[in-house]
Amino acid sequence: MLKHRHTRREDRRMSLDGKEGIIDLRLQVANLAEDRRMIKRLGLLIAGVTASGCATMSPEECLQANWEEVGYNDGAAGYPVSRSAEHREACAETGIQVDFELYRHGYSLGLPYYCTRETGFETADHGGEYAAQCGSDDFPDYASGYSEGLDVFALKRELRELEERIEDKSAQANALLSQIGELRSTRDNDQLPSDTRREARYQLSQLEALYSSLYREIDSLDQERGQLAAEIGELTAAFYRSL
């Protein structure tokens, strides 16, 4: 379904090589989109570094810890079992040792509450990696939900690409409108030489035809966007109804 609906960007792009102003604007739009992606990646990196620098438990929590309960809560929250090593490091200064046997027992009891079909779906739907602790042999429901979430995530990614194309085309259309306005002023200015006005008329007819074609393409892409958004909504709603 995705393969049939997908249309390569290059197949639809109109040749605008002779319109220097439009090409410049297209490059500005592409650079802006790339800048936004870089900022987002940087924000995620900073968040990860910040999180990794925080102790998992305070000294007070270490002193009062019920390690079976700590393991249960970690499992239910979706942490990997290796988090117990982070607790050991956090509690080292207090002299408190992690009871790994109790921790693992509690962890095994809490993990099923995380490795559910719903969690798998939402993880994939948001672009998250498959949780290694939710092996498909032990937690087939999580694996099934993750697979379903991947289908929705693929549609969302296609939707984002489609929106970027619409934004790009719209920027080109706005640039054309600006040039069309200038040419109309030149065409209607009876103080200018007739040759200049005649050339403006010719260029104007070319740009107006190009704008009309571009407008139709944007309208088609917008309809495709609406259909894709509706499909995403239907698939998501159907999943939650099936729980």
C-alpha positions as CSV (number, residue, x, y, z in Angstrom):
1,M,0.0,0.0,0.0
2,L,2.8,2.4,0.9
3,K,4.8,1.5,-2.2
4,H,1.8,2.1,-4.5
5,R,0.9,5.4,-3.0
6,H,4.5,6.8,-2.8
7,T,5.6,9.1,-5.6
8,R,9.2,10.1,-6.0
9,R,9.8,13.7,-5.4
10,E,11.9,14.0,-8.5
11,D,9.1,12.8,-10.7
12,R,6.8,15.6,-9.7
13,R,9.3,18.4,-9.4
14,M,8.9,20.9,-12.2
15,S,12.0,22.3,-13.9
16,L,12.7,25.7,-12.5
17,D,16.4,25.9,-13.4
18,G,15.8,29.1,-15.3
19,K,14.2,30.8,-12.4
20,E,17.2,31.8,-10.2
21,G,15.1,33.5,-7.5
22,I,13.0,30.4,-7.1
23,I,16.0,28.1,-6.9
24,D,17.6,30.3,-4.3
25,L,14.4,30.2,-2.2
26,R,14.2,26.4,-2.5
27,L,17.8,26.2,-1.2
28,Q,16.9,28.4,1.8
29,V,13.9,26.2,2.6
30,A,16.0,23.1,2.4
31,N,18.7,24.6,4.6
32,L,16.1,25.7,7.2
33,A,14.6,22.2,7.4
34,E,18.1,20.7,7.9
35,D,18.9,23.3,10.6
36,R,15.7,22.3,12.4
37,R,16.6,18.6,12.2
38,M,20.1,19.3,13.6
39,I,18.7,21.3,16.5
40,K,16.3,18.5,17.3
41,R,19.2,15.9,17.3
42,L,21.3,18.2,19.4
43,G,18.5,18.5,21.9
44,L,18.1,14.8,22.2
45,L,21.9,14.4,22.6
46,I,22.0,16.9,25.4
47,A,19.0,15.3,27.1
48,G,20.7,11.9,27.0
49,V,23.9,13.3,28.4
50,T,22.1,15.1,31.2
51,A,20.1,12.0,32.1
52,S,23.2,9.8,32.2
53,G,24.8,12.2,34.7
54,C,22.1,11.8,37.3
55,A,22.3,9.2,40.0
56,T,19.5,6.6,39.9
57,M,18.9,6.7,43.7
58,S,19.6,9.2,46.4
59,P,21.5,8.3,49.6
60,E,18.2,8.2,51.5
61,E,16.7,5.9,49.0
62,C,19.7,3.6,49.1
63,L,19.5,3.3,52.9
64,Q,15.8,2.5,52.8
65,A,15.7,0.4,49.7
66,N,13.7,-2.8,49.4
67,W,15.6,-4.3,46.5
68,E,12.8,-6.6,45.4
69,E,10.5,-3.6,45.1
70,V,13.2,-1.5,43.3
71,G,13.6,-4.3,40.8
72,Y,9.8,-4.6,40.4
73,N,9.4,-0.9,39.7
74,D,12.3,-0.8,37.3
75,G,10.9,-3.8,35.3
76,A,7.4,-2.2,35.2
77,A,8.9,1.0,34.0
78,G,10.8,-0.7,31.2
79,Y,14.3,-0.2,32.3
80,P,16.8,-2.9,31.3
81,V,18.0,-5.2,34.1
82,S,21.4,-3.7,33.9
83,R,20.0,-0.7,35.8
84,S,20.8,-2.6,38.9
85,A,24.5,-1.8,38.2
86,E,23.6,1.9,38.1
87,H,21.9,1.5,41.5
88,R,25.1,-0.1,42.8
89,E,27.1,2.8,41.6
90,A,24.6,5.3,43.1
91,C,24.7,3.6,46.5
92,A,28.4,3.0,46.7
93,E,29.1,6.0,48.8
94,T,26.5,5.0,51.4
95,G,28.1,1.5,51.8
96,I,24.8,-0.1,50.8
97,Q,25.1,-3.2,48.6
98,V,22.4,-4.1,46.0
99,D,20.9,-7.5,46.7
100,F,20.9,-8.6,43.0
101,E,19.0,-11.8,43.7
102,L,16.1,-9.9,45.2
103,Y,16.4,-7.2,42.6
104,R,16.2,-9.7,39.7
105,H,13.2,-11.5,41.3
106,G,11.3,-8.3,41.6
107,Y,12.4,-7.2,38.1
108,S,11.0,-10.5,36.6
109,L,7.6,-9.8,38.3
110,G,7.4,-6.2,37.1
111,L,8.6,-6.6,33.5
112,P,5.4,-8.2,32.2
113,Y,3.6,-5.0,33.1
114,Y,5.8,-3.2,30.6
115,C,6.2,-5.7,27.9
116,T,2.6,-5.5,26.7
117,R,1.1,-5.1,23.2
118,E,0.1,-1.5,23.9
119,T,3.7,-0.6,25.0
120,G,5.1,-2.2,22.0
121,F,2.8,-0.3,19.7
122,E,3.5,3.1,21.4
123,T,7.2,2.5,21.4
124,A,7.3,1.8,17.6
125,D,4.7,4.5,16.9
126,H,7.0,7.1,18.4
127,G,10.1,5.8,16.6
128,G,11.6,4.0,19.7
129,E,13.9,1.0,19.5
130,Y,12.6,-2.5,20.3
131,A,13.1,-3.1,24.1
132,A,15.6,-6.0,24.2
133,Q,14.3,-7.1,27.6
134,C,10.9,-7.9,25.9
135,G,12.1,-10.8,23.9
136,S,9.5,-12.1,21.4
137,D,9.6,-15.6,22.9
138,D,8.7,-14.5,26.4
139,F,6.6,-11.5,25.3
140,P,4.9,-12.2,22.0
141,D,2.3,-9.5,22.6
142,Y,4.9,-6.8,22.8
143,A,6.5,-8.0,19.6
144,S,3.1,-8.0,17.9
145,G,2.3,-4.5,19.1
146,Y,5.7,-3.2,18.0
147,S,5.1,-4.6,14.5
148,E,1.7,-2.8,14.4
149,G,3.3,0.4,15.6
150,L,6.0,0.2,12.9
151,D,3.2,0.3,10.3
152,V,1.8,3.5,11.7
153,F,5.3,5.0,12.2
154,A,6.1,4.4,8.5
155,L,2.9,6.2,7.5
156,K,3.8,9.1,9.9
157,R,7.2,9.3,8.3
158,E,5.7,9.4,4.9
159,L,3.3,12.1,6.1
160,R,6.2,14.2,7.3
161,E,8.0,13.9,4.0
162,L,4.8,14.9,2.2
163,E,4.4,18.0,4.4
164,E,8.0,19.0,3.6
165,R,7.2,18.7,-0.1
166,I,4.1,20.9,0.4
167,E,6.1,23.5,2.3
168,D,8.8,23.5,-0.4
169,K,6.2,23.8,-3.2
170,S,4.4,26.6,-1.3
171,A,7.6,28.5,-0.9
172,Q,8.2,28.3,-4.7
173,A,4.6,29.4,-5.3
174,N,5.1,32.5,-3.1
175,A,8.3,33.4,-4.9
176,L,6.5,33.1,-8.2
177,L,3.7,35.4,-7.0
178,S,6.3,38.0,-6.1
179,Q,7.9,37.8,-9.5
180,I,4.5,37.9,-11.2
181,G,3.5,41.0,-9.3
182,E,6.7,42.8,-10.4
183,L,6.2,41.8,-14.0
184,R,2.6,43.0,-13.9
185,S,3.8,46.4,-12.7
186,T,6.3,46.5,-15.5
187,R,3.7,45.5,-18.1
188,D,1.3,48.1,-17.0
189,N,3.8,50.9,-16.7
190,D,3.2,53.1,-19.8
191,Q,6.3,55.1,-19.0
192,L,8.6,52.2,-20.0
193,P,9.7,51.3,-23.5
194,S,7.4,49.1,-25.5
195,D,10.0,46.4,-25.9
196,T,10.5,46.2,-22.1
197,R,6.7,45.9,-21.6
198,R,6.4,43.3,-24.3
199,E,9.2,41.2,-22.7
200,A,7.4,41.6,-19.3
201,R,4.2,40.3,-20.9
202,Y,5.9,37.3,-22.3
203,Q,7.7,36.4,-19.1
204,L,4.4,37.0,-17.2
205,S,2.5,34.5,-19.3
206,Q,5.2,31.9,-18.7
207,L,5.3,32.4,-14.9
208,E,1.5,32.5,-14.6
209,A,1.3,29.1,-16.4
210,L,4.0,27.8,-14.1
211,Y,2.2,29.1,-11.1
212,S,-1.1,27.5,-12.1
213,S,0.7,24.1,-12.6
214,L,2.4,24.4,-9.3
215,Y,-0.8,25.4,-7.5
216,R,-2.6,22.3,-8.9
217,E,0.3,20.1,-7.7
218,I,0.1,21.6,-4.2
219,D,-3.6,21.0,-4.1
220,S,-3.1,17.3,-5.1
221,L,-0.4,16.9,-2.5
222,D,-2.7,18.5,0.1
223,Q,-5.4,16.0,-0.7
224,E,-2.9,13.1,-0.4
225,R,-1.9,14.5,3.0
226,G,-5.4,14.5,4.2
227,Q,-6.0,10.9,3.1
228,L,-2.7,9.8,4.7
229,A,-3.6,11.6,8.0
230,A,-7.0,9.9,8.0
231,E,-5.4,6.5,7.4
232,I,-3.1,7.0,10.3
233,G,-6.0,8.0,12.6
234,E,-8.0,5.0,11.5
235,L,-5.2,2.5,12.1
236,T,-4.4,4.0,15.5
237,A,-8.1,4.0,16.6
238,A,-8.5,0.4,15.4
239,F,-5.5,-0.7,17.4
240,Y,-6.8,0.8,20.7
241,R,-10.3,-0.6,20.0
242,S,-8.7,-4.1,19.8
243,L,-7.1,-3.9,23.2
